[in-house]
Amino acid sequence: MAKKHVIYKEDNWNMITAEIEGVRITVREISTEWGEDTYVLNGRHELTDWAEKHFTADKYENAAEILEKFRQL
């Protein structure tokens, strides 16, 4: 049974969610601008490395908040 976490939610069409099932973490990034992207990561260490590279301050205005929520998983 996967446990779903909402990392960021602006409205019903702009959000980031993470589903944890064992060591496998599936991150879905849904946006009205780009559509839906899905990333499957193996473990929290890989998740943290990916999130720090993907959610940079120049791309996302609330990158620090998003990274903190990923670290809390």
GROMACS elastic network, one bead per residue, 0.5 to 0.9 nm:
[ bonds ]
;  ai    aj funct       b0    kb
    1    20     6  0.86414   500
    1    21     6  0.64814   500
    1    22     6  0.88250   500
    2    19     6  0.58556   500
    2    20     6  0.53519   500
    2    22     6  0.79409   500
    3    18     6  0.81915   500
    3    19     6  0.53858   500
    3    20     6  0.52638   500
    3    21     6  0.66384   500
    4    17     6  0.69428   500
    4    18     6  0.57454   500
    4    20     6  0.65356   500
    5    16     6  0.87868   500
    5    17     6  0.56322   500
    5    18     6  0.51526   500
    5    19     6  0.61891   500
    5    20     6  0.81171   500
    5    73     6  0.82179   500
    6     9     6  0.69332   500
    6    15     6  0.76787   500
    6    16     6  0.62851   500
    6    18     6  0.64795   500
    6    19     6  0.88245   500
    6    69     6  0.89126   500
    7    15     6  0.75512   500
    7    16     6  0.53646   500
    7    17     6  0.53235   500
    7    18     6  0.69084   500
    7    65     6  0.89853   500
    7    66     6  0.64211   500
    7    67     6  0.89034   500
    7    69     6  0.59723   500
    7    70     6  0.70163   500
    8    14     6  0.82513   500
    8    15     6  0.52914   500
    8    16     6  0.50298   500
    8    17     6  0.70098   500
    8    65     6  0.86588   500
    8    66     6  0.66512   500
    8    69     6  0.84445   500
    9    12     6  0.74451   500
    9    13     6  0.83937   500
    9    14     6  0.61250   500
    9    16     6  0.64357   500
    9    17     6  0.83723   500
   10    13     6  0.76501   500
   10    14     6  0.54089   500
   10    15     6  0.60225   500
   11    14     6  0.54853   500
   11    15     6  0.69312   500
   12    15     6  0.71697   500
   13    30     6  0.63810   500
   13    31     6  0.58504   500
   13    32     6  0.59521   500
   13    35     6  0.89227   500
   14    29     6  0.78066   500
   14    30     6  0.53407   500
   14    32     6  0.62886   500
   14    33     6  0.87762   500
   15    28     6  0.80831   500
   15    29     6  0.60764   500
   15    30     6  0.52928   500
   15    31     6  0.66610   500
   16    27     6  0.71170   500
   16    28     6  0.56450   500
   16    30     6  0.62229   500
   16    31     6  0.86641   500
   16    66     6  0.89107   500
   17    26     6  0.82025   500
   17    27     6  0.57171   500
   17    28     6  0.52915   500
   17    29     6  0.66765   500
   17    30     6  0.84765   500
   18    25     6  0.65887   500
   18    26     6  0.55470   500
   18    28     6  0.63722   500
   18    29     6  0.88911   500
   18    70     6  0.85726   500
   18    73     6  0.88356   500
   19    24     6  0.82601   500
   19    25     6  0.56199   500
   19    26     6  0.51143   500
   19    27     6  0.64828   500
   19    28     6  0.84235   500
   20    23     6  0.70490   500
   20    24     6  0.60376   500
   20    26     6  0.65883   500
   20    27     6  0.88457   500
   20    73     6  0.86987   500
   21    24     6  0.53718   500
   21    25     6  0.63716   500
   21    26     6  0.83160   500
   22    25     6  0.78659   500
   22    43     6  0.84757   500
   23    41     6  0.83680   500
   23    42     6  0.57971   500
   23    44     6  0.75551   500
   24    40     6  0.69534   500
   24    41     6  0.58865   500
   24    43     6  0.58760   500
   24    44     6  0.86181   500
   25    39     6  0.81837   500
   25    40     6  0.58073   500
   25    41     6  0.51268   500
   25    42     6  0.62258   500
   25    43     6  0.65823   500
   25    44     6  0.77613   500
   25    47     6  0.75704   500
   26    38     6  0.68983   500
   26    39     6  0.56762   500
   26    41     6  0.62488   500
   26    42     6  0.87923   500
   27    37     6  0.81814   500
   27    38     6  0.57077   500
   27    39     6  0.51244   500
   27    40     6  0.64125   500
   27    41     6  0.78619   500
   27    47     6  0.89232   500
   28    36     6  0.68191   500
   28    37     6  0.57353   500
   28    39     6  0.64846   500
   28    40     6  0.88683   500
   29    35     6  0.81301   500
   29    36     6  0.56671   500
   29    37     6  0.52064   500
   29    38     6  0.64494   500
   29    39     6  0.84267   500
   30    33     6  0.87467   500
   30    34     6  0.75532   500
   30    35     6  0.57025   500
   30    37     6  0.64825   500
   30    38     6  0.86447   500
   31    34     6  0.54153   500
   31    35     6  0.50292   500
   31    36     6  0.62755   500
   31    37     6  0.86482   500
   32    35     6  0.56846   500
   32    36     6  0.84706   500
   34    37     6  0.81472   500
   40    47     6  0.89403   500
   41    44     6  0.79827   500
   41    46     6  0.62195   500
   41    47     6  0.59969   500
   41    50     6  0.85054   500
   42    45     6  0.80394   500
   42    46     6  0.61690   500
   42    47     6  0.73705   500
   43    46     6  0.56183   500
   43    47     6  0.63553   500
   43    48     6  0.88746   500
   44    48     6  0.60636   500
   44    49     6  0.85909   500
   44    70     6  0.87703   500
   44    71     6  0.82367   500
   44    73     6  0.78695   500
   45    48     6  0.52285   500
   45    49     6  0.63185   500
   45    50     6  0.86403   500
   46    49     6  0.51848   500
   46    50     6  0.60820   500
   46    51     6  0.85054   500
   47    50     6  0.51840   500
   47    51     6  0.59815   500
   47    52     6  0.85899   500
   47    70     6  0.77641   500
   47    71     6  0.87308   500
   48    51     6  0.51515   500
   48    52     6  0.61625   500
   48    53     6  0.87139   500
   48    67     6  0.80174   500
   48    70     6  0.70102   500
   48    71     6  0.67703   500
   49    52     6  0.54257   500
   49    53     6  0.65206   500
   49    54     6  0.87271   500
   50    53     6  0.53135   500
   50    54     6  0.59978   500
   50    55     6  0.84307   500
   51    54     6  0.50213   500
   51    55     6  0.56313   500
   51    56     6  0.84438   500
   51    66     6  0.86218   500
   51    67     6  0.66055   500
   51    70     6  0.75281   500
   52    55     6  0.57293   500
   52    56     6  0.67114   500
   52    63     6  0.89107   500
   52    67     6  0.69209   500
   53    56     6  0.64493   500
   54    59     6  0.85117   500
   55    58     6  0.84830   500
   55    59     6  0.67796   500
   55    60     6  0.62626   500
   55    62     6  0.87984   500
   55    63     6  0.54970   500
   55    64     6  0.82711   500
   55    66     6  0.75843   500
   55    67     6  0.72402   500
   56    59     6  0.55536   500
   56    60     6  0.61191   500
   56    61     6  0.84565   500
   56    63     6  0.59207   500
   56    64     6  0.83036   500
   57    60     6  0.51964   500
   57    61     6  0.58130   500
   57    62     6  0.71797   500
   57    63     6  0.53818   500
   57    64     6  0.74940   500
   58    61     6  0.70481   500
   58    63     6  0.86096   500
   59    63     6  0.80232   500
   60    63     6  0.51859   500
   60    64     6  0.88587   500
   61    64     6  0.83259   500
   62    65     6  0.55536   500
   62    66     6  0.65126   500
   62    67     6  0.88699   500
   63    66     6  0.51120   500
   63    67     6  0.60882   500
   63    68     6  0.85801   500
   64    67     6  0.51836   500
   64    68     6  0.61827   500
   64    69     6  0.87853   500
   65    68     6  0.51942   500
   65    69     6  0.64346   500
   65    70     6  0.88493   500
   66    69     6  0.52690   500
   66    70     6  0.64130   500
   66    71     6  0.88184   500
   67    70     6  0.50863   500
   67    71     6  0.62680   500
   67    72     6  0.87875   500
   68    71     6  0.50760   500
   68    72     6  0.63906   500
   69    72     6  0.51080   500
   69    73     6  0.67830   500
   70    73     6  0.55044   500
